[in-house]
Amino acid sequence: MWFKNLKLFRLNPDWKITAQDLEEKLQEHAFIEGSPGQDTKLGWVTPLEESGLVYELGQYYFLTLQAEKKLLPASVINQFTREKAIEIEEQQGYKPGRKQMREIKEMVTDTLIPKAFSIFRQTRACLDLENHWLYIDAGTASKADEVISLLVKALDPMPIQSFMTEVSPSTAMTEWIFSDEATEGFNLEPQAEFKSTQEDRATVRFTNVIPSQEEVSKHIESGKIVTKLGLTWRDRVSFVLHDTLEIKRIQALEILDEQRNPSGADDVERYDADMTLMCKEFSGLLEDLTEALGGEKKQ
């Protein structure tokens, strides 16, 4: 149930909203399956089957964005476009020109989209109102942008800011791996990526092994910096830190298992316990990580 990735944003400390008010704002952009529109549609859905669009858990508000993408291969569009063009040529007595062919293709696409198969995906998010974080479980920047885009439409003024630190993650990670020791509270894990700062952008990856000091020195001397690094935080959570300040491949470690699965709890109680624990651990991890990166950069 834990988020596997973290795209991080800051909430304005002065921004306050109730779950009910947020629910009303999101309703204007709720997901409606099967509605006409473009080949990709976005909208909010319920995080839990019996909840509203906002699942309130103390200071945490959980949201889920759903995307529907129509599967409409270009080959199918082109086939129907050619057939329609032949039909129009017979009617008007001459071949359609470039402009008319574009119009035919657009018309064919609009006709076929409602009949196309759909695939669905969801992106989860959490607003921590006490610690002023927005967590987005997104493996790519584009998926996080979808969440932010729909929040912008719902919230006015926009309470979300970017999160930056005084020291860049790549600078800190390069120092940690060079010294073979991470900052206090963190341990190095066998996952690293070096990338050249030169035009060739040459990349070297280490998986399931921590590079030797000789290898590290060679790559740093050749102008490479660390862009991804596996870390463990206080033996509680493992993850991969990226130079973009994204956190990926998050995994709760065994020390947390008992708290994640309270005995005798039903599905909703287990969800509540797991999500509350997750957010508390994220808050502690980010506090230590921010300190390790020289503190938060003022906006």
N, C-alpha and C positions, 0 to 999 in steps of 0.2 A: 504493500500500500504506500510505502514511502515514495516521495518524489525521487526520481533517478537523476535528475539534472536540476540545476539552479541557475536561472537567469535573474540577476538581482537588480532591484530598483529600490529607491528610498521613497517613503511616504512623507509628505510635509508634516512635521511635528504638530503644527497647529490645526491640521485637518481632522475633523471628527465627523462621523456619520453612524447612524444606527443601521442595524441589519435590515430593518423594515424599509428605511429610506433608500438604501442601496438596492434592495429587491425591486422597489418601484422604478428606479432608474434603469435597471437592467431589463425589466420587462419589455421596454420599448425595443429591445434588440434581442429578444428571445428567439431561439432557433425554431423555425417552422419547416418541418420536413415536407418535401414535395412541392414547396411553393415555387412559382416561376422566378427566373432570374438568371444570373450568369452561371458559368460552368463550375464555379466554386462559391458556396454560400457559407456564411458564418453566423453563429448565434449562441446565446447562453442556454445551457441545459442544467438540470438539477445534479448536484454532486452526488447525492444519494437518492435512491428511488422515491423515498417518502418525503424528501425535503423540498424547499422552494429553490429558487435560483441561487440564494445565498444560504450556506449552511453555517450557522453561528455556533462557535465553540469557544465560549469565554471571549478572550480578546482576539480570537482568530476568525476570520471570515473566509470560507472556502468557496471557490467559483470553478466552473468548468465551461470551457468554450468548445463548441462542436463545429467541425468543418465538414461539409458535404461536397465532394468533388465528382463531377460527372465524367465517366469514362467514355470519351468520344474520340477515337483514333482519327488522325489526319487523313488516313487512307479512305476511311468511310466518308468523311466530309468531301474529299476530292471526287470520289466516285459519284455521289449524289449531285455534286456541283456540275460535273460533266454531263450527266443525264438531263439536268434541268437546263443547261445551256443549249443542248441539242433541241430540246422542246421549244425554247424561246426562239432559237434560230429559225425553226420551221414556221413559227407564228409571224415573225417580223421580216423574214426573207433574207436576213444577213447575219453573220456571226457577231455575237456580243463583243464589244471592245473591252479594254482593260478595266475601265471604271465600272462598266456594267457587270463584268465577271466578279469584281470585288463585291458588288451589291448582291449578286446571286449567291456568292459563297456565304455572306453574312446572313442572308435569308434562310439558306439551307441549314446553317449552324443553329440559328434560332429555332428552326422547326425540329431539328434532331435532338437538341439538348433535353427537352422534357422526356424523351423516350430512352435516353441513355441510362446505363447502369450507374449506380452511385457507390462510392466508398466513403466511409465515415472515419474520422479520427477525432480524438479529444485532447485538449491541452488543459491541464489543471493549474490553478493558481491559488495563492493564499495571501491575504492581507493580515499582517500582524500589527494591530493598531497600537499596541503598547510600546513595541520596540521599533515601530515605524519602518517595517520592511514589506516589500511586495516580492514574494517568491513565485517564479513561473517555472513549471516543470517542462522546459522546452529544450530539445536537443539541438535546435537550429535557431538562428536569429530571426528567420522569417516567421516561425511559429510564435515566438515571443512578441514579435511586432503585431501579429494578428490580435493577441490579447490586449496589447497597449492601444491599438487602433480602436477597438470596440469600447474600451474603458474611456478613451478620450471622447467618444461620441456620447457616452452616458454621464460623465462627470464634468461639471463646470463649476468652479475652475478646476483645472487638472492638478491633482495633488501629488503627481509622481515625478521624481527626479532621477537622473542617472546616479549610479554609485561609483565613486572613484577613490583611489587611495594615493597617498603622497609618494609612495614607492611603487613602481610598476611591478606587477607579478613576475615578469620575465627577469628583471634585475634581481629580485629576491630569490627566485628559484635557481638562477644561475649561481648565486653566492652559496646557497644551501648545498647544491650538488657538488660544487667545487670543494667545499669544506667537509663534504660527506656527513653533514649534520644539519638537520632542519632547526628552525627556531624552537624555543621552548613550547612544549605542548604538542608538537608535531613530530612524526617519524617519517623517514623516507620509505617509499614503497617501490618495488621493481617495475616502474613505468615512467619513461621519460622520452621527451622529444626535443631534439636540437634543431634549430633552423638558422640558416645563414642570413646575415644582415646584408649580404651582397646581392647583386641583381639576380644571380642564379637561384636564390632562395633554396639552396640545397638543404634537404631534410634527412636527419638520421633518427631512427626510432629504436628504443630499447624496450622490449616487452618481457616480463617475467624475469628480468635480471637488472641489477643495479650496475651501471657502467663502472669500470675500474677508474682509479684516479688518473692513470695514464691516458685512458680514452677521453675522459672529461677534459683534461688539460689540452689534449690535441684538438678537440673540437672548439674549445673556447679560444685557443690561440689562432685558429683558422677563421675566427670571426663569427662563430655561431653562438646563439643564446638559447636558453631553455624556454620553450613555449608551452610545454605540458609536463606536469610532474605528479606522480602518484604520492599521496600522503595519507597518514592516519592521524586522526586527532584524538589524543588522550585515550587511545585504545578503545574508542567508542564508535567512531565513524571513519570509514575509509572513502577516498574520493580521488579524482584527478582534477588538479587545478590548471586552468588555461591562462594564457597571457592576456586574454580578454576579460579576466575576472569571472569567467563562467566556471561553474563547478559541475563536473559530470561523473558518471559511474559511481553515484553515491550508494553506500551500503552500510546499514547498521550492523555492528559487530555483536558477537555472542553475549557480551556483557549486558546488552540491553534486551535480550530475548524475553526474560521474565516480565519486564515492564511492558513489552509490546503485546504480550498475549496473556492477560490476566485470566486466571482459572475461573470457570463458571460464567464467563461473560458471553452475552449474545453478540450477534454481528455488529450491531450499532455501537454497543459498548466497547467492543474491540477496536472498531474504527475510531471512536472518540479517544481511546487511550493511545492508540498508535499515532494519530495525527497530533495530539497534544504533546506527546513525547518528541515526535519529529521536530515540531516547531521550537520546542525548548532547546533541543540539541543544536538545531541550526543557529539559534540565537547565540548560544555559547560558542559554537565553532566560529561564527562570523565575528564575534567580539575579539577572540584571540587572533584570528586571521587579519583583521583590520589593524590590530596593534602590531602584528608582525610585519605589516606592509607600511609602517610609518604613520598610521592613523588615517582617518578619513579626510579626503581633500575637500575643503570648503567650496561650495558652489558659488 
